[in-house]
Amino acid sequence: MLFEYTRRHGVRSPVTDAPTFRVGKLARANTGDQTRADISHLIDRSYNYHSPRELHWHLAERLGLAPTAMKLHDATAA
């Protein structure tokens, strides 16, 4: 299953002093017979993610999927 997200600027982490990002929009990508579906409402978009990997694991847990069963694409970087 493929998901696409767009980034919004976050704040610097008070713990690691690293930059973070927030998710602007999250959608299931177009795949063959499935249409693009906005699923932004399934996550807390005010959360500051430290990495795409953290978002990947959070989304897998939220959707009840194995992390290896899904892919995440940053549409902002395209």
N, C-alpha and C positions, 0 to 999 in steps of 0.2 A: 504494500500500500504506500503510495507516494503522497506526501504533504508538502505544501509550500507555505512559507511565511514571509512577511515583510518586517523589517526592523524599524524600531523607533529608538532614538537615543535614550539611554538610561542615565544613571548617575554613577559616580565612582563608588565602588564597594567600600564600606567603612571597615570591613574585615581584611580584605586583601589589597585595597587601594587600586584595584584593576577596573577598567571600564566595563560597564554592563550595558545590556540592551533590553528593551521591552518589545513585545510582539505587537505590531500594528494590526496585522490581519493574518489569519491562519485558515487555510483551505485545503480540502482534499483535491489533489490535482486531477486533471482530466486523464482518464485511462480507458481507452477502448470504449466500452459500453456505459461507463459511468460518467456523469456530468460533474463539473466542478461544483463543490459544495462548501460554502463558508461555514466553518466550525469554530470561529473565534470565540463564540459564547461558551465553549467548553473549558476554557482556561482563564486564569486571572491575568488579564493583560496589563495590570499595574505591577506585576512581579518583575524584578530586575534579574534577568538571566546572566550568568557569567560566561556562558559559552553555548554554541549550538548543540553540543553534546548534552548539556544539562537540559535543554529544551527537548531534545530527542527522548531522553529517558523519562522526563516528566510527562510528555505526551503519550508515550507507550504505556506508562502506568495508568494514566487517566483513561485511556481507551481500552485497557485490558489486553494489550497486544505485547508480544515478545518484541524487544527492541530490534531484533534481527529481522522481524517480519515487516518492518516499515523503513522508509527512507524519508529524509527531511531535506528540503531544498530551500536555500535562501534566495527568494525572488528579488531581493534588493540588490544582490551582488551581480545579477545578470546583466 
